């Protein structure tokens, strides 16, 4: 903890151990996950932002279900790029009882999610991790034959290189008191696969959309978070090109953080309802 300008106490967000401790407390208090950790150097996401995103996606499913969020293990969700933190599956299984598959190209993340699920009774039967062996694919090789998901979701890497990712971290931290550039580099959170990829966020998401069109029945709704607003026109253009039946852009505002979700589907409404019934 440290003092804020108003004289009160606040979390020292420049200190990775403090952020991890905050996340651990939030996950225990709100979602009854008693044992949670991440490997050194892996992404430690903001829990409220992830929860806000998931609740908006639950509302998308509710729109196909007489405005009632479908609950229980019949609702299967797939997270592309689950990372080691497993936050979306934790929140979704606790809040709605959904069953999750978390996929990742990083073997450490896949192993870590499996161990987190085994260590927490609430997650044990609701969270499965799968390794994506081909980094060029998103759904192929992860979605099994005839497997159907009510929802897919993703928080994509949004930098084009490791250097760009580090520069972004320094920009975030430059106004935090006592944080020198060298310290910021050392405290840089997130593995390479979590934070950057060739083509950045735009390239990643356009590839995901194109591949979803080749497996249109894999999900009632495909979705992703979009960090950069300037990527939306390109995403919308790709969705039209692959002939998505419907798409939505949902704005998210939480504190000073601005983000958005793009969701799309190739199924009619009546067909979508069958994915959890």
Secondary structure as UniProt FT lines:
FT   STRAND          2..3
FT   TURN            5..6
FT   STRAND          9..10
FT   TURN            13..14
FT   HELIX           16..31
FT   TURN            40..41
FT   HELIX           47..62
FT   TURN            63..67
FT   TURN            73..74
FT   STRAND          76..80
FT   TURN            83..85
FT   HELIX           87..96
FT   STRAND          99..104
FT   HELIX           107..119
FT   HELIX           121..124
FT   TURN            125..126
FT   STRAND          127..131
FT   TURN            135..136
FT   TURN            140..142
FT   TURN            145..146
FT   STRAND          149..155
FT   HELIX           162..173
FT   TURN            174..175
FT   TURN            177..178
FT   HELIX           181..186
FT   HELIX           192..195
FT   TURN            198..199
FT   HELIX           200..214
FT   HELIX           216..218
FT   STRAND          219..226
FT   HELIX           229..231
FT   HELIX           232..241
FT   TURN            242..243
FT   STRAND          246..254
FT   TURN            255..256
FT   STRAND          257..265
FT   HELIX           269..273
FT   HELIX           274..276
//
